[in-house]
Amino acid sequence: MNRKQFLKTISAAGVLSTLRLPNTLSAAPAKESECVLIPSETAGPFPLDLTDNSAFLRSDIREDRGGLELRLRMRIVGEDNCAPMPNVRVHIWHCDADGVYSGYNTGNNPGDVNDTCFRGHQFTDENGEVQFTTILPGWYPGRICHIHFQVYVSSSYSATSQFTFPIAPKNELYGANSELYPKGADPLSFTQDGVFADGVDGQVATLVVENDGTASSFFEATVRGAGTVGVGHYERRTEQYIHVGQPYPNPSVERVRIPFALHRSARVKCSVYDIEGKKLIDLCDAEFTAGEHLVELLPSMLGTEVSRVICQFEVVTDEGVFRIPRVIIVH
């Protein structure tokens, strides 16, 4: 399979609910606190469907555009028990430092229809987390600085919302980097913004200035579910053929085992990609009998320094090709 097929398929397919295999997976932790479902918000006037574009599975979404570097970490948890949601796709997009979105050229958004910056998606790891390298977005008339995101829990459910940043540290960063943000401080308060005027509970990310002058941010979003991914039509069809468990131990410095089970014999291919969509290695490509199986990944097999990889299982059936990704952290 080439890179484009891999990226297109795992972006559109959704993911499979976790199979509980003996001695490999533990139950989700009990609910310790009340998680508040993220409010649904508009995808905005400038969304783009990235699912069929092979360039958008990436962690660094800046391309060649300027702005203050922002290292963004997001955690997705399930509303039912506040447990992390692994293996769900998180897509983010936002404007540039001047308040302009890529991919559109309109009267109120004088951008480039062929531009693709500040858009991308990743899959959550076992802790429900994704990481992006981007910039602190600018602002534009009528909207406070914000980032759009969409969490694709399954082929039948996704959550779309937005988050913003604390006003004081954000405007301090604009002022300290005036060459990058010539429009200066964001003039709006939360209540003056058309989306956040009804409240910002659960929609404000942290914003920290690092020693090197860059910024970091953390945001947690609660979506419907119980710490495992949901099941839609694609997932139900996939379950008829293959289950893939969580890799263990994960993170790992020496050896990772990924359990999978087949309901019937089939040819299974398992490939490893880095988080920018580059194929690194095939772990298997062979016929397997019905029953439980394991594949193993040694970080030394990757041949490059990586911290996160995506392990994709592919099974070809009479009803089509089914693919399931799993995120692995290696050191």
N, C-alpha and C positions, 0 to 999 in steps of 0.2 A: 504494500500500500504506500502511495506517495504522501507527502506532507499535506497536500491540499485535501486529500480524501480523509486523512486522519482528523484534521482540524474541523472539517465540515461535519463529519459524522458525530464526534463527541460533543460538539457544540449544539447540534440539533437534537440529539437523541435523548438527553436526560440521563439519569443514572438509576441503578438498580438498588432496591432495598437490601440491607445487609443480611447475609445468610449466617446463622449462628452454627458454627462448626465446633466440635469438641476441642477444648484446650487451645482455641485460637482467638476467640472473641469474648469479651465480657459484656454484661448487660449495661445499658445506659445508666448513669448515676441518678440517684433519686433527686427529685426536685427540691432545691434548697431555698429558692426565692421566687418571687412572682416576676415573671417576664411579661413585658408589655408588648403586644403585637405592634410592629412598625406600621404607622399610618400609610395608607395607599395614597400616592401622589401621582400627578400627571408625568408621563415620560417626557413632557415638554414639546415645544414646537420643532425641536431639532434632533430627534432620535435617529439612529440608523440601525437597520437589521444587520448584525454582524455575523450571524450564524453560518452563512455560506462563504465568508471571506477568510481565506487561510492566513491572513496577516494579523488577526486580532486576538489569537491566543498568545498573550504576551504579558510580561510583568512590567516592563518599561514602556510606557505609552507616550513618551514625550516626542519621539522622533527627533527632528532638528529644531524644535521650537524652544524659545527662551522662556524664562520664568524662574522663580525661586523653587529649588528642588524640594519636593514633598515626598517623604516615604510614608505611605499609607498602609496601615494594617487593619483589616476588617475581620470580625468574628460573626458567624451566623449561628444562632441557637434556635432550638425548637420551643414553641410556646408551651407545649404540654408539660415539659419537665425541665426547661432551661438547659438542656444538654446540647453540646456542640452538634452541628449538622455537617457531617463529612460528605465529600464527593458531590456537592452541589455547585453549579456554575454561577459565578458572580460576575456581572458585567457592569462596568462603570463608564461614564462619559461626562465631560464638562467643557466649559469654554476655555479659551486661552487667556493669557495675561491681559489682553485688551478687551475681554468680554465677548469674543467671537467664537462661534462653534465651527468646527471643520465639517465639510460635506455639504454645506449650504451657502448659497449666495442670494440673499434677499435684501429688501430695503432696510430692514432692521438688523440684518446679520450679513455684513459685506464680507463673506468668506469665500473660500475656494471649494467648488463642488467636488474636486478631485482630492482634496486634502483629507487625511485620516487621523490626525494627531488627537491625543487625549481621549482615546476610545480603546477598550480592550476588555478581555475577560480571563479569569483564572478559575480553577477548581479548588474548593476548600480541602484542607488536609484533615487529619483525624481529630484535630482540635477545633475544627470548624473555621479555620482561618485562611485568608488569602493575603497576599502582599502585592502592592503596586508601587512603582516609582513614577512620579508625575510631578506637576508643579502646583503651587497654591493658585487656584483659579482666580481670575479677575472678576469684575462685576460689570453689570450693564444696567441701563435705566429700567427701573421697575422690579429688579431682582437683586437680592442680596447675594453675596458669594455663596455658591452651593455646588454639590456634586450629585448627579443622578446615579442611581444604581438599580439593578434588577437581579433578583435571586431566582434562578430556575431550579426549583425543588424537584420537579418531575415533568413529564410530558403533559400532565394535566393541571399543574399549578405553578405559578410564579408570582413573586411579590415585587412590585415596582414602587420606589419611593425616592426620597432625596434627603441629604443631610447638609448641615452648614457648620460654622465654626464660631467659637466665642468671639465677640466683637472686638474687645480691646486688644488682645494679642494679634488678631488678624490685621487690624489697622496699624499696629506697631510694625508689623512685618512689611506692609505696603510702604510705610514711611521710610523704613530702613533700607528699602530696595526700590527707591523712586525711579532709578534708571530702567527697571524692569516693569514698573507699574506707574506710568506717567499720569494716570488719572487720579492717583492719590487714594485717600481713604475712602472706604465704602460708606456712602452717605445714609444708608438705610438701617433701621432697626429691625428686629424680628417682626414686630407688629406692623411695619410698613411694607412688608413683603407679601405678595399675593398668595404664596404657598404657605408660609409659616405664620401668617397673621392669626390663625386659630390656635397657635401654640406650638412649641418646639420640644415638648417632652419626648425624650428618646431620639431626637434628631439633631443633636449637637455633638460633634466629634471633639476629641481633645486636640490641642494644637501646642506643640512644644518647639522652642528654638534650641537647636543643638549647638555644641561648641564650635562647629565649623561654619555656623551661620545658616545652614539648611534647616528644614523643619521636618517634624515627624507628627503623625496623627494616628489615633486609634478610634474606631467606631464599631459598636456592636449593634446588630439588628436582630430582632426576633421575628421569625416567620412561623406560619402554621406548621405543626409537626411535633414530633416527640424525640428529637435527637437522632432520628434516622430519616433518610430521604423518603419522599412520598412515592406512590405507585400510580402510574397512568397507563394508557393503552400500550405504549412501547415497552414499559417495564413488565407488564403482565405477559406480553408475548415473549420477552427475553427470558423470564422465569421458567418458561416451558422447556428451555434448553440449558441455560447455564446460570449458576450463582457464583458470585465472586465475593469472598470475605475481605475483611480489613487486613492489610499487610501487618506483620508483626516480626520482631519489635519495630516500632515506628515512632520516633526516629531510631536510626541505627548507624553504627560505625563499622560493623563487620559484615552482617548477613541479614537480609530481609526475606521472609517467607510470605508468599501470597497464596492463600488457599482458594481453590475453586472446585465446584462440583457440577457434574453433567448428569442430566436425566437419561440421556442416551448417548451412545458413542458419537463422536464428532471430531472434526479437525479444528484445533484451537491454535490461534496465533497470539502470542503475547509480545508486545513491543514496548520499548521504553523511550520516552521523549523528554527533552528538557522543557522548562516552562516557557520557552520562546517558540516551541513547536518543532524543534530540530530532533530528528530521529537519532538515537544514540546506539541502540542495540536491540536485537531480537532475543528474547529469553526462550521462546519455544515456537515451533511451527510444525505440528505433528498430529497424528490421530490419537485420541484418547478414548478409553472405554468409559462407560457409564460409571459414576461413583465419584469419590473424593480424590483430589489431587493437590499437589503443591508445586509451585515454581519458586526458584530462589534467585535473589539478586545480590551480588557482591558489589559494594561501591567501587572496588578496584576494577570491575568490568566496564565501567562507564568511560574510562579513558580521558576524562576531563574533570575539572573541579566544578562540581555542581552541588547545590544544597537541597533542591527539590526537583523531583522528576515525576512524570505522569506515566503510569504503567497501564497500557490499554490491552484488554482482552478482546479478541474477535473470534466469533464462531459463525461459520457459513451454514445455513440451513436451506431447506426447500422453500421456506417462507421469506427468506431474505438474510441479510447479514446483520448480526447484532454485536454491538461493541459497548464495552463498559470500562470507564477509566477509574483508576485509583491513584491517589497522590501519595508519594513516599518522600520522607525527609531523610537525607543521608549526610553524613559528616566526614 
